[in-house]
Amino acid sequence: RYVLHDKNADTSERVAWTETLNLGTENAEAAARVMAFTALNADELKAQAGIGRGGRKSKDSVFHATLSWHADEAEGLTKEEQLRAAKWFIDKLGASDRQAIIVSHTDRASPHIHVILNRNSSEDGRMLSSSLERLKASEWASAYEAERGTIYCHHRELHRAARKQGTYVRGAKDEPRHFAEMRRKAAGNKELLAFIEAEKKKVNAAVRKLKVAERAAAKTQTKLDTLYRAKLAALRQDMRKNITAARQNARREFLPAWGEEQQRQRLEWAEFHRQEKTVLGRAKNALKGIKAPGGRGSLGEGFNAFGQKGVREGLLRRQQAAREKELRRRQNFAELKAKQTAQRTEAGRVKQLHAEYLGKQAELNAKAAEQQTKLRADVQEITRSRSKNWQRAQVAAKVKQQQSQAARGQTPPVVTTPTTKASEVLPSRNAAQVAKLIDQQKARVAEQLAEKKLKRQEDQGRGGVK
């Protein structure tokens, strides 16, 4: 919304042109939705590419950078040149395959473009590394300025030279725009500068409280997750034991039946061998084997049974095996039923544990959300009241200045305190010599001001003309 529209408005007059990279549409609004869809489905893209979901997680899917040219370069700076610079910059970050939107703005004297990258790859969902991205950007900017023949940012070159000599230096963190604009308007006024510092401390303290609360909530959630996983693992181990015990109990209940079957088989074999001693007994064994549930009852089988002892023994064994098979079937069914009953019981315990976990998680989330909402409201309240307090501080500073001037009976010239040392703004050539001249000039001006102030104080002490 900020990049594609004017500040605090739905118009888009400051947008000169837009360009999309690695996207199936040239419409920037549609491209933004495609990029959001890609980021939200990063895990699915990883799964399709055969990549695990491990690694460090990050919610910062959006990379936003501004490339600004000096105002002196505005004339003759073409869209093609800006696009070339943007693509070179993106390539330097190792993001040539990432989805991107490039937007040119014309609301400032310095030509500039906004580069918005989707850090999630549209191919496999992997996150673009942010390691050393500021250093990469700085090195690119140095190379770009050197290619164009004019060095505008001398601080960058000084830092780059220091890094080459083994001293790692980096630029100061950018001050938020609203504070930077307030500092520029303060024009060295001590009261206004003190107000700015107090506001910064106030908002920093409020943001710090919010960050602490967010980290505490995340830490509590991690503890809850760890405890839940430990309980779930113990429960599953207990579940396996209980299922095994249920099957063993069912098997144990069939031990008497198996004992009875073995006793019955011993008696049957004793009777079989007793009958085998006589012709009539052998006939009875054959007839019993043929008519038994395991026998086929065919004429050929009956003839063989009457004539061969081995066939009669086989018929008895087949009869006994049929009973064992039926008994084993009943036992297996009982074991399966016991196992299913135990599984349902254990599944109920797992479900109960999960419900307890979700309940505690919802409770923690609600508590954290309430606390964080209040802290965010505090930050927003500080931000909302800053404008009014700044206007009041400016009026108070102006009134105090007028009162001071009235008390002295004069209107002294307004002297602003520079926020940057003159020696820090160096040209591309003879930097040391120019810096020395600037510092000498500053020392002479400071000496002259001190002499004038001392003379004015002496005149007032003698009652002279003010």
C-alpha positions in Angstrom: 0.0 0.0 0.0 2.8 2.4 0.8 4.8 1.7 -2.3 2.0 1.6 -4.8 0.2 4.7 -3.5 0.8 8.2 -2.2 1.5 8.7 1.4 -1.6 8.4 3.5 -3.8 8.4 0.4 -5.4 6.1 -2.2 -4.0 8.1 -5.1 -0.8 7.0 -6.9 0.5 10.2 -8.5 4.0 9.7 -7.2 4.3 6.2 -8.9 6.2 6.7 -12.2 6.2 3.1 -13.3 6.2 -0.5 -12.0 7.9 -3.6 -13.1 7.6 -7.3 -12.0 10.2 -10.1 -12.1 9.6 -13.8 -12.1 5.9 -13.3 -12.0 3.1 -14.3 -14.4 1.5 -10.9 -14.4 2.7 -7.3 -15.0 0.0 -5.9 -12.7 1.6 -4.9 -9.4 -1.5 -5.4 -7.3 -2.1 -8.9 -8.7 1.7 -9.6 -8.3 1.6 -8.8 -4.6 -1.2 -11.4 -4.1 0.8 -14.0 -6.0 3.8 -13.3 -3.8 1.7 -13.6 -0.7 0.2 -16.9 -1.9 3.7 -18.2 -2.6 4.9 -17.3 0.9 1.9 -18.8 2.6 2.3 -22.1 0.8 6.1 -22.4 1.3 5.8 -25.6 3.2 3.8 -27.2 0.4 6.3 -26.1 -2.1 9.1 -27.7 0.0 7.2 -30.9 0.2 6.7 -31.0 -3.6 10.4 -30.4 -4.1 11.3 -33.2 -1.7 12.8 -30.8 0.9 12.2 -31.3 4.6 10.5 -28.6 6.8 13.5 -28.4 9.1 15.8 -25.4 9.5 15.4 -22.0 11.1 11.9 -20.5 10.7 11.2 -16.9 9.7 8.0 -15.0 9.2 9.9 -12.2 7.4 8.9 -13.2 3.9 9.2 -9.6 2.5 12.5 -7.9 1.7 12.2 -4.2 1.0 15.0 -1.9 -0.1 15.2 1.6 -1.6 17.8 2.5 -4.3 18.2 6.3 -4.4 20.3 8.3 -6.9 21.7 11.8 -6.2 19.5 14.7 -7.2 22.3 15.8 -9.7 21.7 12.5 -11.5 18.0 13.1 -12.1 18.4 14.6 -15.5 19.0 11.8 -18.0 18.3 9.0 -15.6 16.1 6.5 -17.6 13.8 3.7 -16.6 16.2 1.2 -18.3 19.1 2.4 -16.2 17.1 2.1 -13.0 15.9 -1.4 -13.9 19.5 -2.4 -14.7 20.6 -1.2 -11.3 17.8 -3.0 -9.6 18.5 -6.3 -11.3 22.2 -6.0 -10.6 21.4 -5.3 -6.9 19.0 -8.3 -6.7 21.6 -10.5 -8.3 24.2 -9.3 -5.8 21.8 -10.5 -3.0 21.6 -13.9 -4.7 17.9 -13.5 -5.4 17.7 -13.5 -9.2 15.2 -16.4 -9.0 12.9 -14.6 -6.5 9.6 -12.9 -7.3 10.0 -9.1 -7.2 8.1 -5.9 -7.7 10.1 -2.7 -8.6 8.3 0.7 -8.2 9.7 4.1 -9.2 8.7 7.2 -7.2 8.9 10.9 -8.2 7.9 12.6 -4.9 11.5 13.6 -4.0 14.2 15.5 -5.7 16.4 12.4 -5.6 15.2 9.7 -8.0 14.5 6.5 -6.3 13.0 3.0 -6.7 11.6 0.5 -4.2 12.6 -3.1 -4.6 10.2 -5.6 -2.9 11.4 -9.2 -2.9 9.6 -12.4 -1.9 12.2 -14.2 0.2 10.4 -17.5 -0.3 11.3 -19.3 -3.5 8.4 -20.0 -5.9 10.3 -23.2 -7.0 10.9 -24.9 -3.7 9.7 -22.6 -0.9 13.1 -22.1 0.6 13.9 -18.8 2.4 16.5 -16.4 1.1 19.3 -16.0 3.5 19.6 -12.6 5.1 23.3 -13.2 6.1 25.5 -10.1 5.3 22.8 -8.6 3.1 23.7 -5.0 4.2 27.3 -5.7 3.4 26.4 -7.1 0.0 24.2 -4.0 -0.6 27.1 -1.7 0.4 29.6 -3.5 -1.9 27.1 -3.3 -4.8 26.5 0.4 -4.2 30.3 1.1 -4.2 30.7 -0.8 -7.5 27.7 0.9 -9.1 29.0 4.4 -8.2 32.5 3.6 -9.4 31.0 2.3 -12.7 29.1 5.6 -13.2 32.3 7.7 -12.4 31.2 9.7 -9.4 31.4 8.8 -5.7 28.6 10.5 -3.8 28.8 8.5 -0.5 32.3 9.0 0.9 31.4 7.4 4.2 30.8 4.1 2.4 34.2 4.3 0.8 36.0 5.1 4.1 34.3 2.1 5.7 35.1 -0.1 2.8 38.8 0.9 2.9 38.8 0.2 6.7 37.4 -3.3 6.1 40.0 -4.0 3.6 42.6 -3.2 6.2 41.0 -5.7 8.6 38.9 -3.2 10.7 35.2 -4.1 10.4 33.1 -1.0 10.6 29.5 -0.4 9.7 27.2 2.6 9.3 25.1 3.8 12.1 21.5 2.5 12.3 19.0 4.7 10.5 16.9 6.9 12.8 13.1 6.5 12.2 12.0 9.1 9.7 9.6 11.0 12.0 12.4 11.4 14.6 14.8 12.5 11.9 12.4 15.1 10.6 11.7 16.4 14.1 15.5 16.7 14.7 15.9 18.7 11.5 13.1 21.1 12.6 14.6 21.4 16.1 17.6 23.2 14.5 19.8 22.7 17.5 17.3 23.8 20.1 18.2 22.0 23.4 14.7 21.8 24.7 13.3 20.3 21.5 16.3 17.9 21.2 15.6 16.9 24.8 12.0 16.3 23.9 13.0 14.1 21.0 15.3 12.0 23.1 12.6 11.6 25.8 10.1 10.5 23.1 12.6 8.0 21.7 13.2 6.6 25.2 9.4 6.4 25.8 8.6 4.5 22.6 11.7 2.3 22.9 10.7 1.3 26.5 7.2 0.5 25.3 8.4 -1.5 22.3 10.9 -3.3 24.6 8.1 -4.3 26.9 6.2 -5.7 23.9 9.2 -7.6 22.7 9.8 -9.1 26.2 6.1 -10.1 26.4 6.3 -11.7 22.9 9.5 -13.6 23.8 8.0 -14.7 27.2 4.9 -16.0 25.4 7.0 -17.9 22.8 9.1 -19.4 25.6 6.0 -20.5 27.5 4.6 -22.0 24.4 7.8 -23.9 23.8 7.7 -25.3 27.4 4.1 -26.3 26.8 5.0 -28.1 23.6 7.9 -29.9 25.2 5.8 -31.1 28.1 3.1 -32.2 25.7 5.5 -34.2 23.5 7.0 -35.8 26.6 3.6 -36.8 28.0 2.5 -38.1 24.6 5.7 -40.2 24.2 5.2 -41.7 27.6 1.5 -42.3 26.9 2.3 -44.1 23.6 4.9 -46.3 25.3 2.4 -47.1 28.0 -0.2 -47.8 25.3 2.0 -50.4 23.7 2.5 -52.1 27.0 -1.2 -52.1 27.7 -2.1 -53.5 24.3 0.5 -56.3 24.7 -0.9 -57.0 28.2 -4.5 -57.2 26.9 -3.5 -59.7 24.2 -1.5 -61.8 26.8 -4.6 -61.8 29.1 -6.8 -63.0 26.3 -4.3 -65.7 25.4 -4.1 -66.7 29.1 -7.8 -67.2 29.3 -7.5 -69.9 26.6 -4.8 -71.9 28.5 -7.4 -74.2 30.2 -9.1 -74.9 26.8 -5.7 -75.8 25.3 -5.0 -78.0 28.3 -8.3 -79.8 27.9 -7.5 -80.3 24.2 -4.2 -81.8 24.9 -5.7 -84.1 27.5 -8.4 -85.1 25.1 -5.8 -85.9 22.4 -3.8 -88.1 24.8 -6.9 -90.1 25.6 -7.8 -90.4 22.0 -4.3 -91.8 21.1 -4.5 -94.2 24.0 -7.9 -95.4 22.9 -6.6 -95.6 19.3 -3.7 -97.8 20.1 -5.8 -100.1 22.3 -8.3 -100.6 19.5 -5.5 -101.3 17.0 -4.8 -104.6 18.7 -7.9 -106.3 17.3 -9.5 -106.4 13.8 -12.7 -105.1 15.2 -10.9 -102.3 16.9 -9.1 -101.3 13.8 -12.4 -101.2 11.9 -13.9 -99.0 14.6 -10.8 -96.6 14.3 -11.3 -96.5 10.6 -15.0 -95.8 10.8 -14.5 -93.2 13.5 -11.9 -91.4 11.3 -14.1 -91.4 8.2 -17.1 -90.1 10.0 -15.2 -87.5 12.0 -15.6 -83.8 11.0 -12.0 -83.8 9.5 -12.6 -86.8 7.4 -13.9 -86.8 3.8 -16.1 -89.9 4.1 -15.3 -91.2 0.5 -15.3 -94.8 -0.5 -11.6 -94.8 -1.4 -10.6 -93.2 1.9 -12.7 -95.8 3.8 -11.1 -98.7 1.9 -7.6 -97.3 2.6 -8.5 -96.7 6.2 -9.6 -100.3 6.8 -6.4 -101.6 5.1 -3.6 -99.2 6.3 -2.7 -98.1 9.9 -1.0 -94.9 8.6 -4.2 -93.7 7.0 -6.1 -94.3 10.2 -3.5 -92.3 12.2 -3.7 -89.5 9.6 -7.5 -89.4 10.0 -7.1 -89.0 13.8 -4.4 -86.3 13.4 -6.6 -84.4 10.9 -9.5 -84.6 13.3 -7.4 -83.2 16.2 -5.9 -80.5 13.9 -9.4 -79.3 12.9 -10.2 -78.8 16.6 -6.9 -77.0 17.3 -7.6 -74.7 14.3 -11.0 -73.8 15.6 -9.6 -73.2 19.1 -6.8 -71.0 17.6 -9.4 -69.0 15.6 -11.4 -68.3 18.7 -8.3 -67.3 20.6 -7.1 -65.0 17.8 -10.5 -63.4 17.7 -10.4 -62.9 21.5 -6.9 -61.4 21.2 -8.0 -59.0 18.4 -11.0 -57.9 20.4 -8.9 -57.3 23.5 -6.4 -55.3 21.4 -9.1 -53.2 19.8 -10.6 -52.5 23.2 -7.2 -51.5 24.6 -6.5 -49.3 21.5 -9.8 -47.5 22.0 -9.0 -46.9 25.6 -5.6 -45.6 24.9 -6.9 -43.5 22.0 -9.3 -41.9 24.4 -6.4 -41.1 26.7 -4.4 -39.5 23.8 -7.5 -37.5 22.8 -7.9 -36.3 26.4 -4.3 -35.3 26.6 -4.5 -33.4 23.3 -7.7 -31.7 24.5 -5.9 -30.6 27.7 -3.0 -29.3 25.6 -5.3 -27.3 23.3 -7.1 -25.9 26.3 -3.9 -24.8 27.9 -2.6 -23.4 24.6 -5.8 -21.4 24.1 -5.6 -20.1 27.6 -1.9 -19.1 27.1 -2.7 -17.5 23.7 -5.6 -15.6 25.1 -3.6 -14.3 28.0 -0.6 -13.4 25.8 -2.9 -11.7 23.2 -4.6 -9.7 25.9 -1.2 -8.6 27.3 0.3 -7.9 23.9 -2.8 -6.0 22.7 -2.5 -3.7 25.7 1.2 -3.1 25.1 0.6 -2.4 21.4 -2.1 0.0 22.4 0.5 1.7 24.6 2.9 2.0 21.7 0.1 3.4 19.4 -1.0 5.9 22.1 2.6 7.2 22.4 2.7 7.5 18.6 -0.6 9.3 18.4 0.2 11.7 21.1 3.7 12.5 19.8 2.4 14.9 17.1 0.4 17.0 19.6 3.2 16.9 22.2 5.7 18.0 19.5 3.6 21.0 18.5 3.3 22.0 22.1 7.0 21.6 22.6 7.7 23.8 19.5 5.4 26.5 20.8 6.9 26.3 24.3 10.5 26.5 22.8 9.5 29.5 20.7 7.9 31.3 23.6 10.9 30.7 25.8 13.2 32.0 23.0 11.1 35.1 22.7 11.1 35.7 26.4 14.9 35.2 26.5 15.3 37.7 23.7 13.0 40.2 25.4 14.9 39.8 28.7 18.2 40.6 26.9 16.6 43.3 24.8 18.1 42.0 21.6 17.5 39.6 18.8 20.6 37.4 18.5 21.2 35.5 15.3 20.0 31.9 15.4 23.0 29.7 15.4 22.3 26.1 14.5 24.5 23.2 15.7 25.5 21.0 12.9 24.7 17.3 13.4 27.5 16.1 11.2 31.2 16.9 11.4 32.5 18.8 8.4 35.5 16.4 8.3 33.0 13.5 7.7 31.8 14.9 4.4 34.8 14.3 2.2 35.3 14.8 -1.6 36.7 12.1 -3.7 40.1 13.8 -4.0 42.4 15.4 -1.5 40.1 14.3 1.3 42.6 14.8 4.1 43.6 18.3 3.0 40.0 19.5 2.6 39.0 18.0 5.9 41.9 19.9 7.6 40.8 23.2 6.0 37.2 22.7 7.1 38.2 22.0 10.6 40.5 25.1 10.7 37.6 27.2 9.4 35.3 25.8 12.1 37.8 26.6 14.8 38.2 30.2 13.6 34.4 30.7 13.5 34.0 29.2 17.0 36.8 31.5 18.3 35.2 34.6 16.8 31.8 33.7 18.3 33.4 33.2 21.7 35.1 36.6 21.5 31.9 38.3 20.6 30.0 36.6 23.4 32.7 37.7 25.9 32.7 41.3 24.7 28.9 41.4 25.0 29.1 40.2 28.5 31.7 42.8 29.4 29.6 45.6 27.9 26.6 44.5 29.9 28.7 44.3 33.1 29.8 48.0 32.6 26.3 49.1 31.8 27.3 49.9 28.2 25.1 50.0 25.1 23.5 46.6 24.5 
